[in-house]
Amino acid sequence: MSRILVGPFNRVEGDLEVQLEIEAQKVTSARVNSTLFRGFESMLQGRPPSDALVYAPRICGICSVSQSVAAAQALSQIYGITPPENGQRAINLMLANENAADLLTHFYLFFMPDFARGIYKDRPWFAESQKRFKAMQGLSSARAIEARSHWLKMMGTLAGHWPHTLAIQPGGCSRSLNDAEVMQMLLYAQKLRHFLETVLLHDRLENFLSLENETDLQSWQQQHADSDLGLFLSIAADLALHELGKSDALLMSYGSFPESDGQRLIPSGVYRNGEFQLLNPSHIQEDISHANYQGDLHSSPWHQAQTPHLDNPDAYSWCKAPRLKGEVAETGSLARQVMAKQPLILNLMQRYGSCVYSRILARTLELVKLTVQVESWLQQGFSETGHFFTEPGDIVHQRGVGLIEAARGSLGHWLEVKNNRIYSYQIIAPTTWNFSPRDQQNTPGALEKALENTPLYDGETDPVNVQHIVRSFDPCMVCTVH
Amino acid sequence: MNILWFQSGGCSGCTLSFLGLEEMDLIEWSRSMQLNWLWHPSLTEHSGSETQAMLDAVLKDEIKLDIFCLEGSVIMGPNGSGRFHMLAGTETPAKELIERLSEKADYVLAIGTCAAFGGITASPPNTVEATGLQYDQNFAGSLLPANFKSRAGLPVINISGCPVHPGWVAETIGLIRFQKLKTEHLDPYNRPRFYADKLVHHGCSRNEYYEYKASAVKPSDLGCMMEHMGCVGTVAHADCNERPWNGNGSCTKGGYPCVDCTSPDFGHLNHSYQETPKIGNIPVGLPSDMPKAWFIALSTLAKSATPKRLKVNATAERIEISPEIKRKKL
């Protein structure tokens, strides 16, 4: 048996280190470490509640709006208010914009460049992959960066700027929008559609969304093999990405995008051994047995603290280990699209489970779906007489919880106030779930488990399969530890 | 030019903002600036041992380092050990590497307020002992001493902002590329004057409300946010309302106050960010360069002359009274 330490990683948002035990060219065990600690939860203690809106987005520059939405939702419960319809739609648009921008960035800048690495120089698809996706050179990457900048102009109108807006408030949105501005934003959305249709898919978005199962997908691939997604599907088949990075954790979604009828576009729930179950948030607990903190080894977010402690011999990460009734959960696009019973993704999940292939396909599909959804919201527009903002009154509840979906999965804020000040603020981020360390039972987190049995190539010091698996979760390490 | 971008105690938000450069996509821009990226945490290819080998080569002067960018605060804790941020894959505290790389670079850029002054990451209680690279809040001298000069003879260039505007970074690097950036182009906190000699107030779309002290009272109102909502655009050094963000945005256009995120004090406010502190009815704090007595006198006069249109629209979500249409004498 040998042991290697892999790091620093790039294209993962933040600091990540992975320790691997290897035997006979296979990973036998993995330990994942987030190496940066900042202490946001203690910064918020004692501050006025509304300051959470200044601090929370700055936890993460890529999930910034998601952090704001979670904070605003927790605050809205403290004040006992909900945003008016226009305000909620504006918030949904901001969250959808950020999520789609993240999914686009992930595919082109974080995930695909690994298929342009020298190790694949003998594969039939290598020349094409290198031309399109090579880090800081790829032709498709450059076009994706340009498409992303245009898409984010919608944020200039909705949110003032991105990242780190204060436009998202417990009472709604600080910016009212008129129909002319909506028309302008519709052009930004159509510009992203144009990119996706001409570069990613070589097809209408609607055609891609109509695929119902893997057989459909395979025949689609044959007709659109030259598109970027077509190329990915060729690579995936050649490298058997459906066998790589399998996680057997349950899938979890908090639900997202509340609509005027009270329904949410993405439902909340749990997918466990092929069955759909309701999510009970009071089953969420955090375990710190292998993390650099002191306090109760296992407790609910209401009773967690963020007291660093560097002398715990079992600890190897700044990431806590969240568990749902003691079980490991995986979150992200795959969980959301399974929960939404999206036919193609549900079919892939049933066939292959959670693996590199299904996770990436779920993200791509979600990017396409969000673009169409944003267009539809903009075409419906806002009520001309309705309000964007409801003014909060006095604090009526001591506790509020914000449970939302960031691009990379379920994000929760648990806020408690006393005497008009923040008494406690606890955050569990998507990658805290996906990249959690072991718990008291020594059960590995979702990535740790997904890395087990990974085959390595001869003489690799930074195994490329490990890189694919790590990035297939679209990790955000700055959120993870905060 | 070889450029190396490193992140420590921050959120990656400055990287993500920079990636949104609108004049040119970042790949084409890098080519036109003749930049060779030795490493960027979000953009470059290699990881792990290859990255470590590259860092070693830079530290041994085998690879020239033209520009070193730090994003995020320097994490000094606990007790000066830097163990709250270890470079992944090594036993090295990030602060040690940051210090050694700074000594090798022709130009050192602190990208964002965290790297420049400590920023939000250094917010009380500052458990992690975060500081800026050459400044700790407004005090010169932190990880790097107050008299530090990079190989090209400049102090750390503080491109503060939370987040940074993509244009501020691109133009600073452009000036470096054409050897146009000199010490005299930096303000007293070593921020590039091209954006730090402006105030957020300049070009604010709410200026007419400001002139007549027609004030917003809650988010989504159209009025001036200085009197009640904590806006400090009249003292904040940045060109945010002259140089739009993400298409055509800014904080004040977005309906929320400027919180002076380019300031060395950002992250250290001792009151709510979204409320203006007052003594009696009088807001504490004056616009830059304004004598107090004059400000009070002018405000009082302006308030008594506020047109009805501005008074009504200031607390509305949409324009309720349109401006009068005036015809010139023909």
Interface residues (C-beta under 8 A of the other chain):
Chain A: L5 V6 G7 P8 F9 N10 R11 E13 G14 D15 L16 E17 N33 T35 L36 F37 R38 G39 S42 M43 P48 S50 D51 L53 V54 Y55 R58 I59 C60 G61 I62 S64 T105 L109 F110 P113 A116 R117 K134 A135 M136 Q137 G138 S141 A142 R143 I145 E146 R148 S149 L152 K153 M154 M155 G156 T157 L158 A159 G160 H161 W162 P163 H164 T165 L166 A167 Q169 G171 G172 C173 S174 R175 S176 N178 Y188 P308 L310 H387 F388 F389 E391 T461 D462 Q467 V478
Chain B: Q7 S8 G9 G10 C11 S12 G13 C14 T15 L16 S17 L19 G20 L21 E22 D25 L26 I27 E28 S30 W37 W39 H40 P41 S42 L43 T44 E45 H46 S47 G48 S49 E50 T51 Q52 I75 P78 R83 F84 H85 M86 L87 A88 G89 T90 A94 I120 T121 S123 P124 P125 N126 T127 V128 A130 C162 P163 K218 P219 S220 P244 W245 N246 G247 N248 G249 S250 C251 T252 K253 G254 G255 Y256 P257 V259 C261 H271 S272 Y273 Q274 E275 E317 R318
